[in-house]
Amino acid sequence: MDLSRAVWRKSTRSQGNGACVEVADLATAVAVRDSKDKTGPVLVFTPAEWHAFVEGAKAGEFDQS
């Protein structure tokens, strides 16, 4: 997958401490990468997979408490 034209963004709640992920909305997918390693591996999800993850995170499904 060619990500050379991807527009990456971080959460507005990012603390700027390097412990963030960046997301790029692509035509048919959503890409995610570590903000500290911009040339490193990228995870690619379908829009439905990404939506399910975001909704799960909002609902607290991944909380470690």
GUVEX-46461 format. One record per atom (N, C-alpha, C): y, x, z; atom name. Coordinates in Angstrom, 2 decimals, padded with zeros to 5 digits. Each point is the difference from the previous one (the first is absolute). Last residue first. Example, Ala and Ser with C-alpha at 12.3 -4.5 7.8 and 13.67 -1.06 7.14 Angstrom:
<nodes>
-002.25;012.85;007.08;N
001.19;000.82;000.06;CA
001.09;-000.77;000.73;C
-005.72;000.29;-000.07;N
001.19;-000.89;000.00;CA
001.20;000.90;000.00;C
</nodes>
This chain:
<nodes>
-000.73;-008.16;034.20;N
000.21;-000.21;001.44;CA
-001.14;-000.73;000.67;C
000.96;001.33;-004.81;N
-000.94;000.80;000.78;CA
000.11;-000.26;001.51;C
000.96;-002.91;-004.94;N
000.59;000.55;001.23;CA
-001.08;000.70;000.83;C
-000.33;-002.54;-004.28;N
-000.30;001.44;000.07;CA
000.58;000.64;001.25;C
000.57;-004.71;-001.24;N
-001.44;000.26;-000.15;CA
-000.36;001.47;000.22;C
004.37;-002.73;000.07;N
-000.49;000.84;001.09;CA
-001.47;000.36;-000.08;C
003.11;-002.50;-003.09;N
-000.73;-000.84;000.96;CA
-000.58;000.82;001.17;C
002.27;002.10;-003.67;N
000.95;-000.91;000.64;CA
-000.66;-000.83;001.10;C
-002.74;002.76;-002.62;N
000.86;000.81;000.87;CA
001.01;-000.87;000.73;C
-002.71;-002.06;-003.23;N
-000.79;000.39;001.16;CA
000.82;000.82;000.99;C
001.96;-001.12;-004.12;N
-000.13;-001.19;000.84;CA
-000.80;000.30;001.26;C
000.33;003.43;-003.18;N
001.32;-000.27;000.61;CA
-000.08;-001.22;000.92;C
-003.88;001.05;-002.50;N
000.29;001.02;001.00;CA
001.31;-000.30;000.72;C
-001.18;-002.76;-003.61;N
-000.90;-000.24;001.13;CA
000.26;001.01;001.12;C
002.32;000.63;-004.04;N
000.50;-001.19;000.69;CA
-000.86;-000.30;001.23;C
-001.44;003.43;-002.85;N
001.19;000.40;000.74;CA
000.57;-001.18;000.80;C
-003.63;-000.85;-002.86;N
-000.42;000.85;001.11;CA
001.20;000.39;000.86;C
000.89;-002.37;-003.95;N
-000.67;-000.86;000.98;CA
-000.46;000.80;001.21;C
001.92;002.30;-003.72;N
001.00;-000.77;000.75;CA
-000.64;-000.89;001.07;C
-002.70;004.31;-001.16;N
000.43;-001.14;-000.80;CA
001.09;-000.72;000.80;C
-000.57;005.25;000.80;N
-000.56;-001.30;000.35;CA
000.42;-001.05;-001.02;C
-000.34;005.76;001.07;N
000.48;-001.06;-000.90;CA
-000.75;-001.28;000.31;C
001.42;005.24;002.20;N
-000.91;-001.14;000.03;CA
000.60;-001.10;-000.86;C
000.58;005.60;-000.05;N
000.64;-001.32;-000.01;CA
-001.10;-001.05;000.05;C
000.73;005.77;001.16;N
-000.74;-001.17;-000.47;CA
000.79;-001.29;000.14;C
003.06;004.30;-000.24;N
-001.37;-000.18;000.48;CA
-000.64;-001.27;-000.53;C
004.61;001.79;-000.40;N
-000.89;000.35;-001.11;CA
-001.47;-000.16;000.38;C
003.55;-000.90;003.14;N
000.33;-000.78;-001.19;CA
-000.87;000.34;-001.22;C
000.00;000.39;005.37;N
-000.78;000.67;-001.04;CA
000.16;-000.75;-001.32;C
002.03;-001.48;004.09;N
000.07;001.45;000.20;CA
-000.63;000.77;-001.16;C
-000.08;-004.82;000.33;N
001.35;000.46;-000.32;CA
000.16;001.50;000.17;C
-004.47;-002.79;-001.46;N
000.56;000.61;001.21;CA
001.37;000.56;-000.35;C
-002.00;-004.18;-002.86;N
-000.19;001.44;000.21;CA
000.64;000.41;001.32;C
-001.56;-004.50;-003.59;N
000.43;000.42;001.34;CA
-000.29;001.49;000.14;C
000.46;-004.40;-003.96;N
-000.43;001.35;000.36;CA
000.60;000.37;001.35;C
-001.35;-004.63;-003.09;N
000.91;000.53;001.00;CA
-000.56;001.35;000.42;C
-000.47;-003.21;-004.81;N
-000.57;000.56;001.22;CA
001.12;000.39;000.97;C
000.57;-001.49;-004.61;N
-001.23;-000.72;000.34;CA
-000.63;000.48;001.29;C
004.35;001.59;-001.56;N
-000.17;-001.21;-000.80;CA
-001.21;-000.82;000.45;C
002.06;002.98;003.77;N
-000.27;000.29;-001.40;CA
-000.24;-001.30;-000.75;C
002.35;001.97;004.85;N
-000.49;-001.19;-000.71;CA
-000.13;000.35;-001.47;C
-000.17;003.25;004.49;N
000.59;-000.22;-001.32;CA
-000.64;-001.25;-000.60;C
000.75;002.72;005.16;N
-000.66;-001.00;-000.84;CA
000.73;-000.09;-001.33;C
-000.77;003.56;004.61;N
000.88;-000.53;-001.04;CA
-000.82;-000.91;-000.89;C
-000.33;001.85;005.46;N
-000.60;-000.14;-001.32;CA
001.06;-000.53;-000.94;C
000.36;003.10;004.79;N
000.19;-001.23;-000.75;CA
-000.89;-000.03;-001.24;C
001.63;003.33;003.74;N
-001.23;-000.75;000.25;CA
000.06;-001.35;-000.70;C
003.63;003.29;000.22;N
-001.07;000.47;-000.87;CA
-001.31;-000.73;000.18;C
004.39;-000.90;002.08;N
-000.69;001.10;000.65;CA
-001.18;000.52;-000.82;C
003.26;-003.86;-000.58;N
000.37;001.26;-000.62;CA
-000.67;001.20;000.62;C
-000.42;-004.97;000.82;N
000.75;000.81;000.95;CA
000.43;001.34;-000.58;C
-000.99;-005.16;-002.19;N
-000.49;001.37;000.07;CA
000.91;000.83;000.90;C
000.49;-004.66;-001.51;N
-000.23;000.32;001.42;CA
-000.55;001.40;000.18;C
000.72;-002.00;-004.26;N
001.33;000.20;000.58;CA
-000.11;000.32;001.49;C
-003.96;001.24;-003.48;N
000.51;-001.08;000.81;CA
001.40;000.32;000.51;C
-001.41;002.36;-004.48;N
-000.49;-000.02;001.38;CA
000.59;-001.21;000.70;C
-001.10;001.43;-005.51;N
000.92;-000.44;001.04;CA
-000.71;000.05;001.35;C
-000.25;001.59;-005.79;N
-000.55;-000.02;001.35;CA
001.05;-000.45;001.01;C
-001.14;-000.41;-005.45;N
001.16;000.03;000.90;CA
-000.54;-000.21;001.41;C
-002.32;001.95;-004.87;N
-000.04;-000.86;001.19;CA
001.26;000.19;000.83;C
-001.53;002.28;-004.13;N
001.19;-000.87;-000.02;CA
000.04;-000.94;001.20;C
-003.62;003.14;-000.69;N
001.22;000.79;-000.21;CA
001.27;-000.85;000.01;C
-004.99;-000.88;000.49;N
000.97;-000.42;001.02;CA
001.34;000.72;-000.16;C
-004.94;-001.36;-002.72;N
001.24;000.78;-000.11;CA
001.03;-000.54;000.99;C
-005.59;-000.01;000.00;N
001.17;-000.85;000.00;CA
001.24;000.90;000.00;C
</nodes>
